[in-house]
Amino acid sequence: MSGRIGESEWIWHDGTLVPWADARIHLLSTAVQFGTSVFEGIRCYATPRGPAIFRLPEHLRRLLDSATIYRMRPAHTAAELTGACITVIRENGLDACYLRPMVLRGYGAAGLFAEASPIETWIAAWPWGTYLGAGALEEGIDACTSSWARAAPNTFPVAAKAAGHYNAAQLMKAQAVADGYSEAIALGPGGLVSEGSGQNLFLVRDGVLVTPFLDGTSLAGITRDAVLALARDRGIPVREQHVPRESLYIADELFFTGTASEITPIRSVDRIPLGEGRPGPITRTLQADYLAIATGEVEDRHGWLTHVGEPA
Ligand SMILES: Cc1ncc(COP(=O)(O)O)c(C=O)c1O
């Protein structure tokens, strides 16, 4: 598993580039004390036209939405952040990479009313390969259902991608790895399937692609949305519905979607092998369609790519 963060030279901080090693915030920043940092994970792919960022406007919109939900007035517009993402990739001389924009509450407030803590915006980028380890995209991974559940909708606002929400996700992931699995699938507070620790989930049964409703317990994934569009392009029937845990065990195919995980097939859940025990045909088709667009092998018919080397 690609456990350690990669490095590049520069990190963007509110309009200036700072050397990677100098990108620091104070220990007592509100974000460190209380988890108030909203963030994104965005992939940039190498294409024949140079590096291209996948669905940048959608990611920046979610970042700004996350900030708004947490009552953090962002200091930069989407247009400014677009320019900043492009600058970070260009100035670091990166090709394929992962971008991590963060809007966080810095140093100032002592307690929970954090208006005295200024809003800081940072954007880092570094080369990052397959999230779930070598072979994950080709062979699939083994997942478990977690004994940690996703929070109820009136506890954490899941439309926000906020650092604090990932405490539960870290517990799920750590437990899964300790028990010999690559990833965890979490149930929602009502006992129905919600999502992975950092991925949405799809299953295939009798040729129909099924994914849980966005019911206020899971993040509205941008890759999830892309997969729904790609399935419709192919004429694959799609259903968003409640997904009981046991339907995972009898699925013909199962896969995770996420920026880091891309489209990762799942070959077993709770040690029950799925289908043939290897990635099924619908999973492979959607994975190939996704990567073909992301890497510029086929026409970008949905307008998902922002080419870094070309004027915006
Ligand atoms: C909890 C959670 N669910 C789902 C996803 C997938 O979202 P996306 O496809 O936008 O990366 C992520 C990753 O950002 C996540 O952290």
PDBQT file of the ligand as one rigid body, heavy atoms in Angstrom, charges set to zero:
ROOT
HETATM    1  C1  LIG A 401     -15.946   9.404   2.484  1.00  0.00    +0.000 C 
HETATM    2  C2  LIG A 401     -15.771   9.473   1.010  1.00  0.00    +0.000 A 
HETATM    3  N1  LIG A 401     -16.709   8.965   0.219  1.00  0.00    +0.000 NA
HETATM    4  C3  LIG A 401     -16.601   8.990  -1.129  1.00  0.00    +0.000 A 
HETATM    5  C4  LIG A 401     -15.497   9.545  -1.735  1.00  0.00    +0.000 A 
HETATM    6  C5  LIG A 401     -15.402   9.593  -3.222  1.00  0.00    +0.000 C 
HETATM    7  O1  LIG A 401     -15.547  10.909  -3.674  1.00  0.00    +0.000 OA
HETATM    8  P1  LIG A 401     -14.869  11.418  -5.017  1.00  0.00    +0.000 P 
HETATM    9  O2  LIG A 401     -15.272  10.436  -6.065  1.00  0.00    +0.000 OA
HETATM   10  O3  LIG A 401     -15.450  12.759  -5.212  1.00  0.00    +0.000 OA
HETATM   11  O4  LIG A 401     -13.412  11.426  -4.781  1.00  0.00    +0.000 OA
HETATM   12  C6  LIG A 401     -14.482  10.088  -0.942  1.00  0.00    +0.000 A 
HETATM   13  C7  LIG A 401     -13.293  10.698  -1.554  1.00  0.00    +0.000 C 
HETATM   14  O5  LIG A 401     -13.215  11.883  -1.657  1.00  0.00    +0.000 OA
HETATM   15  C8  LIG A 401     -14.626  10.059   0.454  1.00  0.00    +0.000 A 
HETATM   16  O6  LIG A 401     -13.657  10.558   1.238  1.00  0.00    +0.000 OA
ENDROOT
TORSDOF 0
